[in-house]
Amino acid sequence: MNTENQIIKKLSERRCLACGTTKDMGRRMYCSPHCRQRLLQSLELRIGLLQALGTRFATFYFSESAITLDLLLYGDNNLVRFVYPRTPRKNPADDFSAMANLLGKAWWDERDRTKKRFAANEHVIGLGKVCDDSLSTVKPSSISVPSIKPEVLSVMGISKKDIQTANKSFDLKNVYRAEVKKRHPDVGGNPDDFRDLHKAYKELKEWLSSPHYTTKMGFPDKWFYNGGHGKWFPPQPRMHL
């Protein structure tokens, strides 16, 4: 295999967003629920540092060689980046813990020395690098997604785009009638499938009478911290309909 093909193969490999492994990943985002939870716990356990610094948004991500923590502080438009080298045979959760412990110790040492929280904050921020990257790298856009069960849409053979308010051409009754003609038991359809179709139609009809949405915010390949919620969010599998 030539170098170009090796690069293409590497880029196409899906890696675990919690530990980075590519082994037996298939189409999964994580190699296991335990792996995902382990990194999330490491991030959550050190939220105190982000809160002390006055963090509005943050992202955490990693490569084979380094881990990166980007911060956007309240009242500031500068992106602050902390990059630490990966430790051999350690996973990103361990590396993040070690980095956060170093920053936390630096904060407390300066706090004890000066007796001032502001001075401790300035000291730790000074350990990072102010970047001129777009704030969109740490401040994601948000979208409103119809809060209807995916399986309901799947049974009806439609997508979330079809039921958006802006889509004036969508007619649920016509969609249902078309599916009935193909899937009714009288024309050879499976009775159980037809019952599922009718149930999905009723649920979607009820939703359309009073639409409600869920707001999603996040990145497909970064762990995202929202200071307003005071918590970390795993990477979002899709940020579009």
C-alpha positions in Angstrom: 0.0 0.0 0.0 1.5 3.4 -1.0 1.8 6.3 1.3 -1.3 8.1 -0.2 -3.5 5.1 0.3 -2.2 4.7 3.8 -3.2 8.3 4.6 -6.7 7.9 3.1 -7.2 4.6 5.1 -6.1 6.3 8.3 -8.4 9.3 7.8 -11.4 6.9 7.0 -10.9 4.9 10.2 -13.4 5.6 12.8 -11.7 6.1 16.2 -13.2 6.0 19.7 -14.0 9.5 20.8 -13.0 8.6 24.4 -9.8 6.6 24.0 -8.8 6.9 20.3 -8.7 3.2 19.4 -9.7 2.2 15.9 -9.9 -1.5 16.7 -13.3 -3.1 15.8 -15.0 0.3 15.8 -17.3 -0.3 12.9 -19.7 2.7 12.9 -19.7 3.2 16.6 -18.6 6.5 18.3 -17.1 4.7 21.3 -15.4 1.3 21.8 -17.6 0.7 24.9 -20.0 2.6 27.2 -17.4 2.2 30.0 -14.8 4.0 28.0 -17.1 6.9 27.2 -18.2 7.1 30.9 -14.6 7.0 32.1 -13.6 10.1 30.1 -16.8 11.9 31.1 -16.2 11.3 34.8 -12.6 12.6 34.5 -13.9 15.8 32.9 -16.8 16.2 35.4 -14.5 15.6 38.4 -12.5 18.7 37.5 -15.2 21.2 36.7 -14.2 23.1 39.8 -11.1 24.4 38.0 -13.2 25.6 35.0 -15.7 27.3 37.4 -12.8 29.0 39.3 -11.5 30.4 36.1 -14.9 31.7 35.0 -15.2 29.5 32.0 -18.2 30.1 29.7 -17.4 27.4 27.1 -14.7 24.8 26.8 -13.8 22.0 24.5 -11.5 18.9 25.1 -10.1 16.8 22.3 -7.0 14.8 21.6 -4.7 13.3 19.0 -2.2 10.5 19.2 0.4 12.9 20.4 -1.4 15.5 22.5 -4.5 16.5 24.4 -6.0 20.0 24.0 -8.3 22.1 26.3 -9.7 25.3 24.8 -11.4 27.9 27.1 -13.6 30.9 26.5 -14.0 32.9 29.7 -16.9 35.1 30.6 -16.4 38.7 29.6 -13.5 37.8 27.2 -13.3 37.2 23.5 -9.9 35.5 23.6 -9.6 31.8 23.1 -7.1 30.2 25.6 -5.5 26.9 24.7 -3.7 24.4 26.8 -1.9 21.6 25.0 -0.1 18.7 26.8 1.7 15.8 25.3 0.2 12.4 25.6 1.7 9.9 28.0 2.7 6.5 26.5 0.2 3.7 27.4 -2.1 6.2 29.0 -5.6 7.1 27.7 -7.0 10.6 27.3 -8.9 10.4 30.5 -5.7 9.8 32.5 -3.9 12.5 30.5 -6.7 15.0 31.2 -6.6 14.2 34.9 -2.9 14.8 35.0 -3.1 18.1 33.1 -6.0 19.3 35.3 -4.2 18.4 38.5 -1.1 20.4 37.3 -3.3 23.4 36.5 -5.2 23.0 39.7 -2.0 22.9 41.8 -0.7 26.0 40.0 -4.0 27.8 40.9 -3.9 26.9 44.6 -0.2 27.7 44.9 -0.7 31.2 43.5 -3.9 31.6 45.6 -2.0 30.7 48.8 0.9 33.0 47.8 -1.1 36.1 46.9 -4.3 35.4 48.8 -6.1 36.6 45.7 -8.4 34.5 43.4 -7.9 37.0 40.6 -4.1 36.6 40.7 -4.5 32.8 40.7 -6.8 33.0 37.7 -4.4 35.2 35.8 -1.5 32.9 36.6 -3.2 29.8 35.3 -4.5 31.5 32.2 -0.9 32.7 31.6 0.1 29.0 31.4 -2.0 28.6 28.3 -1.7 30.3 24.9 -4.1 32.9 23.6 -5.1 31.9 20.1 -6.6 33.9 17.3 -8.8 31.0 16.2 -12.5 31.7 15.5 -14.6 31.5 18.6 -16.7 29.0 16.8 -14.1 26.4 17.6 -15.2 26.5 21.2 -18.6 28.1 21.0 -20.8 25.9 18.9 -24.0 26.9 17.1 -27.2 25.5 18.3 -30.0 23.9 16.3 -33.6 23.0 17.2 -34.4 19.3 16.4 -38.0 18.0 16.4 -38.4 16.0 19.6 -40.1 13.0 17.9 -38.9 9.5 18.3 -36.6 8.5 15.4 -38.4 5.2 15.0 -41.7 7.0 14.4 -40.2 8.8 11.4 -38.6 5.6 10.2 -41.9 3.7 10.3 -43.5 6.5 8.3 -40.6 6.6 5.9 -39.8 10.3 6.4 -37.0 12.4 7.8 -36.9 15.3 10.3 -36.5 17.6 7.4 -39.9 16.6 6.2 -41.7 17.9 9.3 -39.9 21.2 9.7 -42.2 24.2 10.0 -40.7 25.7 6.8 -41.6 22.7 4.7 -45.1 23.7 3.5 -45.3 20.9 1.0 -45.4 18.1 3.6 -48.8 16.5 4.0 -48.9 13.7 6.7 -52.3 12.4 5.5 -51.1 11.9 2.0 -47.9 10.2 3.2 -50.0 7.9 5.4 -52.4 7.0 2.6 -49.5 6.2 0.3 -48.0 3.8 2.9 -51.4 2.2 3.6 -51.8 1.3 -0.1 -48.4 -0.5 0.0 -48.6 -2.1 3.5 -52.2 -2.9 4.2 -52.8 -6.6 4.9 -55.4 -6.7 2.1 -52.6 -6.1 -0.4 -50.2 -8.6 1.2 -48.7 -6.4 4.0 -47.7 -7.7 7.4 -50.4 -7.0 10.0 -47.8 -6.2 12.7 -46.1 -3.7 10.4 -49.4 -2.1 9.5 -50.3 -1.7 13.2 -46.9 0.0 13.7 -47.6 2.3 10.8 -51.0 3.3 12.2 -49.5 3.9 15.7 -46.7 6.0 14.2 -49.2 8.0 12.2 -51.2 8.8 15.3 -48.1 9.9 17.3 -46.8 12.1 14.5 -50.3 13.6 13.9 -50.4 14.5 17.6 -46.9 16.0 17.5 -47.7 18.1 14.5 -50.7 19.5 16.3 -48.4 20.9 18.9 -44.8 20.8 17.7 -42.0 20.9 20.3 -38.3 20.8 19.8 -35.0 20.0 21.5 -32.1 22.3 21.3 -28.8 20.7 20.6 -25.4 22.3 21.0 -22.0 20.6 20.6 -19.3 19.3 18.2 -19.0 16.0 16.3 -15.4 15.4 17.5 -15.0 17.4 20.7 -16.2 17.2 24.3 -18.0 20.4 25.1 -18.4 22.3 28.4 -21.2 24.8 28.9 -20.7 27.0 31.9 -24.4 28.0 31.9 -25.3 24.4 32.6 -22.1 23.6 34.6 -21.5 20.3 32.8 -19.7 18.5 30.0 -21.5 17.1 27.0 -20.1 14.2 24.9 -19.6 14.8 21.1 -22.8 15.1 19.2 -23.2 12.4 16.5 -24.9 14.8 14.2 -25.5 18.6 14.3 -27.8 18.7 11.3 -31.1 17.2 10.3 
